[in-house]
Amino acid sequence: MAPPPATFERRVLRSAAGHHYLRVRLELPDGGARPNAAQLKQLVVAALKELHGEVGAALPVDVLTYEEKTLSAILRVVSSGFVKLWSALTLLGFYQNRRCAFRVLQVDISISSRVIWEQ
C-alpha cells in the first residue's frame, strides 16, 4: 500500500509584542546641516508618506532617543507597521535635496536590554 501523500501546512508566527524598536543612523555623506529631533521625525513621516501614502504617514512612530552628533536614533513603531517603516527608511534617498541614507543598526521587540542599545 502506498504512503499517504504529503500535506503542506503553512504556519505564520506573529509576535505578541505591541511594538518594534529600531536603532538607526542617518548618513549624510556631504555634511551640511544636521536635522534636530523634530526634523528627523518629519523626515521619517515623509519617507512613510512617499512610499505608503497617507496610510503610511499615519503610522504611530516615536523617536525615543536622538543623538544629533552621531545622527543616531531609537525609533518605536507598532508591530503592524514595522515592515512599512523599515522599507520606507531603506528607500529614502534625499534630505533637503542632499543625498542621504538610513542604516538600520539593530531591531528588537523589547527595549529592556538597554546595554545593547547603548552601544
N, C-alpha and C positions, 0 to 999 in steps of 0.2 A: 504494500500500500504506500502511496506517495505521501510525503510530508505535507502538511497544510501550507498554503502559500504564505510568504512573509507579509506581515502587516506593517504599515507605516503609521506612526503616531507622532504628531507634532506637539511639542511642549514648549510653551513660552513662559519663561520665568520673569516676573516683573518684581522689581524692588519694592518693598513695603515702605521705603523711605519717601518722605514727602518732598525732599529737596536734594539737589546735587550741588556740589561745591566745586568750582574750578579755580585753580591758581593760574593766572595768565600774565603774560608780559606783552606790552605793546612795543613793537620795534619801529623806530623812525630813523632810517639809515642816513638821512640828510640833516639830522639835527633839527634846529629851529625851535619854535615854541612847543612846550610840553603841555598837554592837557591837564587841567586840575580834575578833581574827583567828579564834579558835576559835568564837565565836558566829556570825561570818559564814559559816564553813564549815558549821555546823549549820543555818543558815538556807538555804543552797544545797541541802543534802541534804534538808531538809524540803520545799523547793519541788519538788525532783525526785520525792520520795515522794508528795506531794499530787497531782501531775499524772500521774505514770507508775507509781505503786505501788512495790512492793519492788524491781522490776527497775530503775526509775529511781534509787532510793536507793542501789543497789549500784554505780552507775557510778563509776569512779575519777575523781574531781575533786580537783585540788590547788589550794590558794591559794598561789601562788608569792610574791606580794608583797601587802601590805595597808598602806594608809596611813589610820590611824584619823581623822586630822584632816580629810581630804577624802572619806573613805569610799570610796576607790578601791582596786581590786584587779586583779591579773592572775591569771586562772584558767587552769588547764590541764586539758583533758579528752581522753579518747581520741576519735579522729575519728568512730568509730561512734556516740558519744553526743553529738556536737556539737549536732545539731538538738534533741535532747531537753533538753539543758541550756539552750539559748537560749530555747526555748519555755517552760520552767519558770520561768526568771528573768523573762521578759516577763509572765507571768500572775500572778506573785506580787504580792499587794496589801497584806499586813499583816506587821508585825514587832512582836511584843509588844502586840498589839491596837491598833497605830497604823498609819495609812496609810503605805505605802512604795512605792517603785518602783525596779527595777533599770534602769539605762540601759547598753546595750552600746555602748561608745565606739569599739572597734576590734576586729577579728578578723584573725588571721593563722595560717598553718600553721608559722611559724617565729618563734622569739623572738630570732633572731640580729640583727635590725635594732633594737637597743636604743635608738637615737636616737629612733625613732618612739615607742617605748613609754615613754620618759621624759617626753614632753610632757604 
